């Protein structure tokens, strides 16, 4: 008997929200069965698979920009989304619209219900549903290259059912330690799980101890390893990109090396890599907006490595403007608050604490706990809607000020939504369990 069909997007949204708590079994076997029943759509187009603690989304966006400008039809799968769910699945940077999400959900629900008949824990999770949706959409759109960002880790991530042309690992840092492990080596083992037999591997700038683990995995799988440390002789040679921050040059170098290694399969016109790097768009990564006679910078930063990058950017900002910014900050999990807030306090003349609308959002008390006691600036608590009550207006700061919003990418998404939409989009609930 066919399963009931959804008739509109709000029904789909409610259904998909409920999937966040499904699929209690750990591993990728459920995703493998899901892909098999669907006829393995992920095998119908070549794939670049990208993992890493930081930089993987930016690197994916750079690769997409390069190949699209080079004339290829591209598929881009990333997570989480900022405002709209369909941002996760894009063809030639066109996001998946509500109508198609409705169609794919109706189709996939029937398959998912069949898989769960014997055991409810075999029902795909929200992220597995979105991964399968990307596989189907890219197949039916006949993309010529699919660029996939892992969601969490790599070894057991639902995207790891692909057999890519190349595996990319951008960086390794302590994050999601309760899931991936509490040492750099353990996390490297999880990220390195995307390496496939005899397929090349590209490394960004992981710590040496992480690189050692990854190289051992690659050697066991006869996978040749290529590193930007070996390809480029120091930061002075790293390619430039229109995305701000020195770390984006690491990501640009990583994307460039991938394109060089795949040149035979995907030849590009001369200067195409450089042009792609100079035109890439990736919101929420030191992204500048002019609003209400002020400059607002949106920059996701949620782990130790990200906090170091934030410190570098803030130091440069203070040096350039001659004035400390107002910083809006909010994050998930006390560990992240512990590494973020001292950096914020070092460079902010005023700190506005915000609480993103997520279950594990830090309370104001936890955020304030990690602001050093000798901080002399003003500290206040607020809601996103109070700071950005309607598009084009910001109640914080003064005319000519620079404001920096930082912390979890979920907060950046809420701010971006408030900046650009009169009515709430209300798709923030469609996020993976943090």
MARTOR-835214 format. One line per 5 residues: for each residue x, y, z of C-alpha. Coordinates in steps of 0.05 Angstrom, whole numbers. Last residue first. Example, Ala and Ser with C-alpha at 12.3 -4.5 7.8 and 13.67 -1.06 7.14 Angstrom:
// residues 2
273:-21:143 ~ 246:-90:156
This chain:
// residues 434
483:397:337 ~ 424:353:312 ~ 420:370:239 ~ 384:432:219 ~ 313:439:192
291:481:251 ~ 325:540:219 ~ 274:538:163 ~ 229:590:193 ~ 232:640:136
213:695:185 ~ 177:754:151 ~ 212:817:128 ~ 271:779:100 ~ 343:800:85
377:822:149 ~ 336:779:194 ~ 353:717:153 ~ 427:736:153 ~ 424:743:229
391:675:237 ~ 442:643:190 ~ 500:673:228 ~ 471:645:292 ~ 468:576:261
539:584:238 ~ 560:584:310 ~ 604:640:335 ~ 613:709:304 ~ 578:774:288
627:831:277 ~ 603:903:281 ~ 642:961:250 ~ 620:1030:270 ~ 608:1089:223
543:1109:255 ~ 537:1077:324 ~ 533:1006:350 ~ 473:960:356 ~ 403:976:332
414:949:262 ~ 366:966:205 ~ 364:946:132 ~ 316:888:140 ~ 273:891:204
284:883:279 ~ 359:867:272 ~ 388:878:342 ~ 323:863:379 ~ 304:805:332
372:773:345 ~ 358:773:419 ~ 401:811:469 ~ 448:807:528 ~ 498:861:546
572:869:560 ~ 606:937:560 ~ 682:939:556 ~ 733:932:612 ~ 751:858:606
793:842:667 ~ 747:786:688 ~ 761:748:624 ~ 697:730:585 ~ 688:655:594
632:659:646 ~ 595:709:602 ~ 581:656:550 ~ 558:607:603 ~ 512:658:636
483:680:570 ~ 463:609:558 ~ 499:568:506 ~ 457:540:449 ~ 449:465:452
375:463:431 ~ 383:515:375 ~ 351:584:368 ~ 417:622:374 ~ 429:659:440
462:726:432 ~ 514:762:474 ~ 531:833:455 ~ 604:850:470 ~ 630:921:469
700:948:455 ~ 717:880:425 ~ 788:856:408 ~ 812:815:468 ~ 741:800:492
723:763:428 ~ 786:720:433 ~ 770:704:506 ~ 698:687:485 ~ 713:636:431
754:581:464 ~ 711:572:526 ~ 646:585:488 ~ 664:526:442 ~ 674:479:500
609:504:532 ~ 566:479:474 ~ 534:519:418 ~ 553:591:403 ~ 535:663:408
572:728:395 ~ 558:799:372 ~ 623:840:372 ~ 625:916:371 ~ 690:933:337
756:962:364 ~ 781:1024:329 ~ 841:1042:286 ~ 803:1016:224 ~ 861:977:193
896:955:257 ~ 831:937:290 ~ 810:896:229 ~ 878:861:224 ~ 873:840:297
801:817:286 ~ 821:775:225 ~ 878:741:262 ~ 836:729:324 ~ 780:699:281
830:650:250 ~ 853:628:319 ~ 781:620:341 ~ 767:577:280 ~ 824:530:299
797:526:370 ~ 724:514:349 ~ 661:553:329 ~ 676:611:283 ~ 625:634:232
639:704:207 ~ 588:757:190 ~ 617:828:184 ~ 570:887:192 ~ 593:956:170
551:1015:194 ~ 511:1070:162 ~ 446:1030:171 ~ 474:967:140 ~ 533:955:95
549:881:94 ~ 617:845:97 ~ 626:770:96 ~ 682:743:140 ~ 655:674:124
580:678:129 ~ 564:671:55 ~ 607:634:5 ~ 611:665:-64 ~ 670:650:-110
690:701:-163 ~ 765:709:-152 ~ 777:634:-140 ~ 741:617:-205 ~ 782:667:-244
847:639:-217 ~ 826:567:-233 ~ 804:587:-302 ~ 870:622:-319 ~ 878:577:-381
816:537:-398 ~ 803:476:-354 ~ 812:402:-368 ~ 769:356:-324 ~ 795:285:-331
867:304:-347 ~ 866:365:-301 ~ 843:325:-241 ~ 909:332:-203 ~ 915:405:-221
843:419:-201 ~ 854:387:-133 ~ 917:428:-123 ~ 880:492:-138 ~ 825:475:-88
876:463:-33 ~ 913:527:-49 ~ 848:566:-47 ~ 832:534:21 ~ 900:555:48
887:625:18 ~ 821:625:55 ~ 860:618:119 ~ 890:687:107 ~ 821:718:114
773:747:62 ~ 742:709:3 ~ 762:743:-62 ~ 816:691:-71 ~ 892:691:-75
935:630:-91 ~ 986:606:-39 ~ 1057:623:-61 ~ 1073:672:-5 ~ 1043:622:44
1103:576:38 ~ 1132:536:-19 ~ 1070:509:-52 ~ 1061:437:-75 ~ 1094:404:-15
1056:441:39 ~ 995:439:-6 ~ 997:364:3 ~ 988:306:-45 ~ 977:235:-21
973:173:-66 ~ 922:121:-44 ~ 949:50:-37 ~ 895:37:16 ~ 944:22:73
986:81:50 ~ 926:127:53 ~ 909:107:124 ~ 982:118:145 ~ 983:185:109
921:207:147 ~ 951:188:214 ~ 1016:226:200 ~ 977:286:175 ~ 940:289:241
1005:291:281 ~ 1032:344:234 ~ 972:389:243 ~ 926:393:182 ~ 944:444:129
907:425:65 ~ 914:353:44 ~ 895:323:-23 ~ 883:248:-31 ~ 887:208:-95
845:145:-105 ~ 880:78:-101 ~ 831:51:-50 ~ 786:105:-20 ~ 800:158:32
736:182:66 ~ 756:150:132 ~ 812:200:138 ~ 764:247:173 ~ 750:195:227
824:176:237 ~ 842:250:238 ~ 792:259:295 ~ 826:204:334 ~ 895:233:322
875:304:341 ~ 850:277:408 ~ 782:275:442 ~ 744:231:394 ~ 695:240:337
629:240:375 ~ 642:272:443 ~ 699:311:411 ~ 652:347:364 ~ 711:394:352
786:391:362 ~ 821:410:298 ~ 839:377:231 ~ 843:415:165 ~ 826:411:91
819:336:77 ~ 803:323:3 ~ 787:256:-29 ~ 792:248:-104 ~ 753:216:-161
702:196:-110 ~ 668:130:-93 ~ 607:155:-55 ~ 578:118:5 ~ 616:167:50
563:220:42 ~ 525:188:100 ~ 583:203:147 ~ 612:143:183 ~ 685:152:161
678:226:148 ~ 671:267:211 ~ 606:306:210 ~ 569:332:149 ~ 617:314:94
621:364:36 ~ 604:336:-32 ~ 623:365:-100 ~ 587:331:-158 ~ 615:338:-228
582:333:-296 ~ 512:343:-269 ~ 459:305:-307 ~ 401:342:-273 ~ 369:275:-258
433:248:-227 ~ 446:311:-187 ~ 375:311:-160 ~ 376:238:-141 ~ 443:241:-104
423:306:-71 ~ 358:277:-46 ~ 396:217:-19 ~ 441:264:21 ~ 381:303:47
347:239:71 ~ 412:215:102 ~ 417:282:139 ~ 345:276:165 ~ 355:204:187
338:143:147 ~ 291:91:177 ~ 330:29:197 ~ 316:43:271 ~ 243:26:258
262:-46:244 ~ 226:-93:197 ~ 184:-40:161 ~ 239:13:164 ~ 267:2:94
197:5:64 ~ 183:70:100 ~ 247:100:72 ~ 230:80:1 ~ 160:112:6
189:173:40 ~ 240:182:-16 ~ 188:197:-70 ~ 145:243:-27 ~ 208:278:-3
234:286:-74 ~ 170:320:-98 ~ 164:366:-38 ~ 238:386:-43 ~ 225:399:-116
168:447:-101 ~ 206:481:-44 ~ 264:500:-88 ~ 333:467:-92 ~ 385:522:-95
414:546:-160 ~ 490:548:-153 ~ 501:510:-219 ~ 460:455:-187 ~ 451:465:-112
431:420:-54 ~ 445:446:16 ~ 418:516:-1 ~ 350:482:-9 ~ 338:486:67
336:562:63 ~ 369:610:112 ~ 440:589:129 ~ 443:516:109 ~ 484:465:146
512:434:105 ~ 539:426:35 ~ 522:390:-30 ~ 543:424:-95 ~ 526:396:-164
561:427:-223 ~ 549:432:-298 ~ 618:442:-327 ~ 637:503:-369 ~ 702:525:-335
663:577:-297 ~ 624:520:-266 ~ 689:482:-251 ~ 723:540:-216 ~ 662:563:-177
646:492:-153 ~ 718:481:-131 ~ 717:547:-92 ~ 650:530:-59 ~ 676:462:-39
739:494:-9 ~ 696:543:30 ~ 653:487:57 ~ 714:445:77 ~ 750:503:110
747:479:181 ~ 743:410:214 ~ 757:374:149 ~ 724:332:95 ~ 715:340:20
692:288:-32 ~ 699:304:-106 ~ 649:263:-146 ~ 640:238:-217 ~ 567:226:-239
521:166:-243 ~ 549:129:-183 ~ 512:172:-132 ~ 446:150:-164 ~ 457:81:-134
392:48:-157 ~ 348:79:-103 ~ 346:13:-65 ~ 423:13:-65 ~ 428:85:-40
382:70:19 ~ 419:5:34 ~ 485:43:36 ~ 454:97:79 ~ 431:45:130
500:13:129 ~ 533:80:144 ~ 542:71:219 ~ 505:82:285 ~ 434:55:292
385:105:322 ~ 356:123:255 ~ 304:176:273 ~ 309:237:317 ~ 325:289:263
272:254:221 ~ 217:294:257 ~ 241:358:225 ~ 235:325:157 ~ 161:311:169
146:380:194 ~ 182:411:135 ~ 145:366:86 ~ 78:387:115 ~ 99:461:109
121:447:36 ~ 53:425:11 ~ 13:364:-10 ~ 49:308:25 ~ 34:237:1
10:180:44 ~ 49:115:36 ~ 31:67:-20 ~ 0:0:0
